[in-house]
Every structure is written in C-alpha cells, then in structure tokens.
Amino acid sequence: LRKCDEIEEQYWDWVRRAPTTAAAPKKSSGKYGSGTTFYASEIEATAFCSPHQNEWDLNRLPWLPKGYLRFLGKRIPGVTDPMMYIGMMYSSFCWHTEDNFLYSISYLHWGSPKTWYGVPGAAYDQFNEVALTKVFKNEPPALLTSKSMAFSPAHLIHHGVPVCRAVQNPGQFVITFPRAYHSGFSHGVNCAEAVNFGMEDSFAWSKRAYARYRNIQFTPVVAPNEMVIRAVSDIYKWTHTAFEDNKMTANKEFLHKVASQFDKKLPRVLLKHINEIWKAEAEATRRVAE
C-alpha cells in the first residue's frame, strides 16, 4: 500500500494538471492552482441498522432531546437523515462550511482512508478573504456557499490561515464544528456516512449564518426564524399542558421536573435570540421596500 503522503502529493498534482475545471471557476489559477475534482456517489441511506441502537448511531444524533434539529418538523437528507457516500480514488469534497453553521459527523464504514483538511471557525473570515482575493479573483461572494472551491491548503497556509489535517480510517468518526471550512478526498474505494446535528449554541450560529446568507442572497436549507418559532411554540405547549393537567402540583418542584425534560437553558437562549432574528427580518423587509 502506498503511504498517505504519497497519495496526497499525487492527488494535488492531479488536480493542478487537470486541463478543465469541474469543481472550481474556470478563471481560477495561480501558484497552487485548481482543477477537476469528482464527488463521491451520494445515496439516501444508512448502514446503521442494528436493532440495538447506540448513542453513536447517526440516525439518532440529530433528534436527541437537547438537539437543535428536533424542532425542524421535517426531514432533510444529509441534514437530519444520514447520507451515504461511495468514494473512489481521488473522489473529493471541496471547501465548504455546513448549512446554517451546523455541526457535522462523518463515519467511515469500510475501504480506503480519507484525508481531511480543516480551518477553525475563528479563521472563517480569513479563509473567505484568501479565497476571494488570492485564489478565485473577481468571483462573487456566492462562490463561498457553492461547495465548488477546490484548491490546495498550502495556499491558505501561505497566507497565514491555520489549517489542520487528519487521515480518517475505517471505524473512525470525524466531527466538524460551526463555521469551520473543511475539504478532503478519498485514497480509494470506500463507504462513508454523514449527517448534521445541532447543540444549544446552534441557535446563535444559525442566526450568524442567516445574516451571512442575506448578504449574498443565498437561501438557507433551514430557516432559523422558523426553528426559533417552532421551539418557542413547543416549549409553550409543554409548560402549558403541564399546568392544565397538574394544577394542584404546579409549583417550583414540578416546574423543575418539566424543565428537566429538555435543556433547562434553552428557553432563555431562545428568548434572547428570537427578538434579534425578528429585528433582522424587519430590517430586510424595510430594505426591500426601499
């Protein structure tokens, strides 16, 4: 078997030498270049089929009691439901962040390893500046959400953007964090599975993502205002029903038990952000009217 670093070197040489560009703008050029890349085949399916589900089952993660996506009210392949990816030599996923700045988790079931590159969320703006001014010049900001930016991480490092690298082997998970750009490629035939999930801080991250999307006129996969409204509505129903059904026990002890059924910090987090989202919506409506 060839070493991972040898495959990596050959991969970037292959990308640079490609005569046409399928995963990046044709105008892209420069020292590190960009060329043809191929995505793995996507399948709306899951390989986690054990009757004894465990906490790492990707079908469960988006719907956990303290999860952000449980308020969505609908299923979205690849977001709330796992997506499987059948890869081959050099099949790639280009630089991107997750929709709505969600968390993601990927599991490699079998086959050849994958090489991953990641940029921390704190360097999100640095990445954008380098991508739009150094790599893909004269391209609109919408490029950043196109999932079509294929270029070597060496370019980012050259301009001071922090980049980490990992090799994922079968049986291993890779988790990405909000606003963290990531990309990678397969070393050969393999099968992976991935899904998104949210945490308490996903309400705040979703708000930041939505602000970004408005500036580049990008329609989000998950509307954050809808999520907040659903969450507030559900919390109201839970507490209201509890009062109606348990009038004699509606005291501090009972309310504590009700709150423990979901994240006790969640109501406070929601109330903090719902007004901010509505203000942003009102401002956007005002701008359109003008």
PLY file of the C-alpha trace (Angstrom):
ply
format ascii 1.0
element vertex 290
property float x
property float y
property float z
element edge 289
property int vertex1
property int vertex2
end_header
0.00 0.00 0.00
1.20 3.47 -0.84
1.74 5.85 2.01
-0.87 8.50 2.66
1.56 11.32 1.99
2.45 9.88 -1.42
-1.22 9.63 -2.37
-1.78 13.17 -1.13
1.07 14.54 -3.25
-0.21 12.73 -6.33
-3.75 13.95 -5.68
-2.80 17.63 -5.70
-0.59 17.09 -8.73
-3.58 15.51 -10.47
-5.84 18.43 -9.51
-3.34 21.01 -10.75
-2.67 19.23 -14.04
-6.35 18.72 -14.93
-6.99 20.51 -18.26
-10.52 21.58 -17.33
-12.25 22.68 -14.17
-15.40 20.93 -12.98
-15.36 21.93 -9.34
-13.97 25.46 -9.42
-14.35 28.55 -11.62
-12.51 28.40 -14.94
-10.82 31.69 -14.11
-9.08 30.19 -11.10
-5.34 29.92 -11.48
-2.12 30.69 -9.71
0.76 29.02 -7.97
-1.34 26.35 -6.30
-3.95 26.06 -9.00
-7.32 24.37 -9.10
-8.67 21.69 -11.39
-11.14 18.89 -11.93
-12.46 17.07 -8.88
-15.12 14.40 -8.52
-17.58 13.96 -5.68
-18.40 10.57 -4.21
-21.72 8.99 -5.20
-24.45 10.09 -2.79
-27.08 7.65 -1.54
-30.01 8.50 0.74
-29.46 5.53 3.03
-27.83 4.39 6.25
-25.68 1.45 7.25
-26.53 1.83 10.95
-29.19 -0.89 11.00
-28.58 -2.58 14.35
-31.79 -3.20 16.36
-29.79 -2.17 19.43
-29.17 1.47 18.66
-26.35 3.19 20.49
-25.51 6.81 21.12
-23.25 6.98 18.06
-25.95 5.88 15.63
-26.07 8.70 13.07
-29.83 8.24 12.72
-30.29 9.32 16.34
-27.89 12.24 16.71
-30.00 14.96 15.01
-33.05 14.05 17.12
-31.51 13.83 20.58
-33.52 15.56 23.37
-31.14 18.50 23.59
-30.60 18.75 19.84
-31.36 21.84 17.76
-32.75 19.95 14.76
-35.54 18.25 16.72
-37.53 21.47 16.26
-37.28 21.35 12.46
-40.54 19.47 11.91
-39.36 17.85 8.67
-36.67 15.52 7.42
-33.87 16.65 5.10
-31.50 14.03 3.60
-27.94 14.75 4.65
-29.05 17.18 7.35
-31.47 15.35 9.64
-31.10 11.96 7.96
-27.73 10.38 7.15
-26.35 10.35 3.62
-24.00 7.62 2.42
-21.07 8.31 0.13
-19.40 5.69 -2.07
-15.98 7.03 -2.93
-13.18 6.08 -5.30
-9.58 7.16 -5.75
-9.42 10.97 -5.51
-13.18 11.49 -5.11
-13.39 14.79 -3.26
-15.46 17.18 -1.21
-14.49 20.79 -1.84
-14.05 23.57 0.71
-17.30 24.41 2.47
-18.97 25.02 5.81
-22.07 23.15 6.91
-25.53 24.56 6.20
-26.61 27.03 8.89
-23.19 26.57 10.51
-24.35 23.25 11.96
-22.10 20.58 13.40
-21.45 17.52 11.25
-20.27 14.00 11.93
-18.87 11.55 9.38
-18.20 7.84 9.87
-16.06 5.74 7.54
-17.62 2.27 7.37
-15.07 0.47 5.21
-12.50 0.85 2.47
-9.59 3.19 1.87
-8.81 6.15 4.15
-9.81 9.76 3.62
-7.63 12.82 4.05
-9.38 15.79 5.67
-8.35 19.43 5.86
-9.96 21.82 8.31
-9.88 25.53 9.08
-11.11 26.56 12.56
-14.27 28.63 12.74
-12.27 31.51 14.24
-10.45 31.81 10.89
-13.68 31.89 8.84
-13.20 35.48 7.67
-9.53 34.89 6.89
-10.47 31.94 4.68
-13.08 34.00 2.83
-10.63 36.81 2.15
-7.95 34.49 0.79
-10.43 32.53 -1.33
-11.96 35.63 -2.93
-8.84 37.78 -3.32
-5.97 35.33 -3.78
-7.38 32.14 -5.28
-10.61 32.94 -7.13
-10.17 36.56 -8.12
-13.13 38.56 -9.45
-15.63 35.95 -8.29
-18.82 36.89 -6.37
-19.14 36.08 -2.64
-21.79 33.48 -3.55
-18.87 31.25 -4.52
-18.28 30.63 -0.82
-21.54 28.66 -0.49
-21.21 26.81 -3.81
-19.26 23.84 -2.44
-17.09 24.07 -5.56
-13.82 25.55 -4.27
-11.03 23.08 -4.96
-7.58 24.35 -4.06
-4.61 23.23 -2.01
-4.49 24.07 1.69
-0.92 25.20 1.02
-2.39 28.38 -0.39
-4.18 29.08 2.90
-1.09 28.33 4.96
0.98 30.61 2.72
-1.36 33.48 3.61
-1.41 32.77 7.33
-4.68 30.84 7.59
-4.43 27.98 10.14
-5.12 24.55 8.64
-5.24 21.15 10.31
-5.02 17.78 8.57
-6.32 14.35 9.53
-6.42 10.91 7.96
-9.66 9.05 8.66
-9.53 5.26 8.67
-12.44 2.77 8.70
-14.20 2.72 12.06
-13.33 6.33 12.85
-15.52 9.44 13.20
-14.69 12.98 12.10
-16.66 15.87 13.64
-16.68 19.40 12.22
-17.65 22.49 14.17
-19.70 25.58 13.24
-18.18 27.92 10.62
-15.23 25.56 10.15
-14.32 25.19 6.49
-13.28 21.67 5.53
-12.43 19.64 2.44
-10.82 16.32 1.59
-10.51 13.33 -0.70
-10.56 9.52 -0.72
-7.49 7.32 -1.14
-9.50 4.65 -2.94
-12.84 2.85 -2.90
-14.67 3.39 0.39
-18.05 3.90 2.04
-18.79 6.75 4.43
-21.89 8.13 6.11
-22.53 11.63 7.41
-25.23 13.78 8.99
-25.64 17.16 10.67
-26.60 17.83 14.26
-27.09 20.85 16.48
-26.31 21.87 20.03
-27.59 24.63 22.29
-25.30 27.14 20.60
-26.73 26.26 17.17
-29.46 28.88 17.58
-26.79 31.58 17.79
-24.75 30.07 14.95
-27.85 29.81 12.77
-28.52 33.49 13.30
-24.99 34.35 12.19
-25.28 32.09 9.16
-28.58 33.71 8.18
-27.01 37.17 8.37
-24.27 35.96 6.04
-26.74 34.36 3.64
-28.78 37.55 3.36
-25.71 39.47 2.25
-25.05 37.06 -0.62
-28.73 36.30 -1.39
-28.42 32.62 -0.53
-31.47 30.64 0.57
-30.69 28.60 3.71
-31.60 24.94 3.93
-33.03 25.53 7.39
-34.79 28.85 8.09
-33.59 29.94 11.56
-36.67 32.05 12.26
-38.86 29.01 11.63
-36.72 26.96 14.01
-36.98 29.53 16.79
-40.74 29.92 16.40
-41.23 26.15 16.48
-39.01 25.85 19.54
-40.83 28.59 21.44
-44.18 27.09 20.44
-43.17 23.62 21.61
-41.84 24.90 24.92
-45.08 26.83 25.49
-47.14 23.72 24.74
-45.08 21.61 27.12
-45.35 24.04 30.02
-48.98 24.99 29.32
-50.10 21.36 29.15
-48.25 20.65 32.36
-50.13 23.42 34.15
-53.52 22.32 32.82
-53.02 18.66 33.67
-51.36 19.22 37.00
-52.97 22.30 38.53
-52.52 21.03 42.05
-48.79 20.39 41.60
-47.84 23.48 39.62
-45.08 24.51 41.96
-41.35 25.02 41.76
-40.60 21.34 42.21
-42.97 20.36 39.40
-41.65 23.06 37.06
-38.13 21.82 37.69
-39.20 18.35 36.57
-40.83 19.75 33.45
-37.72 21.77 32.63
-35.50 18.73 33.06
-37.25 17.07 30.11
-35.34 19.40 27.82
-32.35 21.67 28.11
-33.05 23.98 31.04
-31.06 26.76 29.39
-32.98 26.53 26.13
-35.94 28.85 26.91
-33.56 31.61 27.96
-31.41 31.11 24.86
-34.45 31.22 22.58
-35.95 34.33 24.11
-32.59 36.06 23.74
-32.34 35.37 20.03
-35.93 35.48 18.78
-36.15 39.28 19.03
-32.83 39.66 17.23
-33.99 37.45 14.37
-37.28 39.31 14.04
-35.40 42.63 14.02
-33.21 41.34 11.21
-36.29 40.22 9.29
-37.90 43.64 9.72
-34.72 45.36 8.54
-34.53 43.12 5.47
-38.19 43.85 4.65
-37.55 47.57 5.01
-34.60 47.42 2.62
-36.65 45.58 0.01
-39.43 48.17 0.33
-36.93 50.97 -0.25
0 1
1 2
2 3
3 4
4 5
5 6
6 7
7 8
8 9
9 10
10 11
11 12
12 13
13 14
14 15
15 16
16 17
17 18
18 19
19 20
20 21
21 22
22 23
23 24
24 25
25 26
26 27
27 28
28 29
29 30
30 31
31 32
32 33
33 34
34 35
35 36
36 37
37 38
38 39
39 40
40 41
41 42
42 43
43 44
44 45
45 46
46 47
47 48
48 49
49 50
50 51
51 52
52 53
53 54
54 55
55 56
56 57
57 58
58 59
59 60
60 61
61 62
62 63
63 64
64 65
65 66
66 67
67 68
68 69
69 70
70 71
71 72
72 73
73 74
74 75
75 76
76 77
77 78
78 79
79 80
80 81
81 82
82 83
83 84
84 85
85 86
86 87
87 88
88 89
89 90
90 91
91 92
92 93
93 94
94 95
95 96
96 97
97 98
98 99
99 100
100 101
101 102
102 103
103 104
104 105
105 106
106 107
107 108
108 109
109 110
110 111
111 112
112 113
113 114
114 115
115 116
116 117
117 118
118 119
119 120
120 121
121 122
122 123
123 124
124 125
125 126
126 127
127 128
128 129
129 130
130 131
131 132
132 133
133 134
134 135
135 136
136 137
137 138
138 139
139 140
140 141
141 142
142 143
143 144
144 145
145 146
146 147
147 148
148 149
149 150
150 151
151 152
152 153
153 154
154 155
155 156
156 157
157 158
158 159
159 160
160 161
161 162
162 163
163 164
164 165
165 166
166 167
167 168
168 169
169 170
170 171
171 172
172 173
173 174
174 175
175 176
176 177
177 178
178 179
179 180
180 181
181 182
182 183
183 184
184 185
185 186
186 187
187 188
188 189
189 190
190 191
191 192
192 193
193 194
194 195
195 196
196 197
197 198
198 199
199 200
200 201
201 202
202 203
203 204
204 205
205 206
206 207
207 208
208 209
209 210
210 211
211 212
212 213
213 214
214 215
215 216
216 217
217 218
218 219
219 220
220 221
221 222
222 223
223 224
224 225
225 226
226 227
227 228
228 229
229 230
230 231
231 232
232 233
233 234
234 235
235 236
236 237
237 238
238 239
239 240
240 241
241 242
242 243
243 244
244 245
245 246
246 247
247 248
248 249
249 250
250 251
251 252
252 253
253 254
254 255
255 256
256 257
257 258
258 259
259 260
260 261
261 262
262 263
263 264
264 265
265 266
266 267
267 268
268 269
269 270
270 271
271 272
272 273
273 274
274 275
275 276
276 277
277 278
278 279
279 280
280 281
281 282
282 283
283 284
284 285
285 286
286 287
287 288
288 289
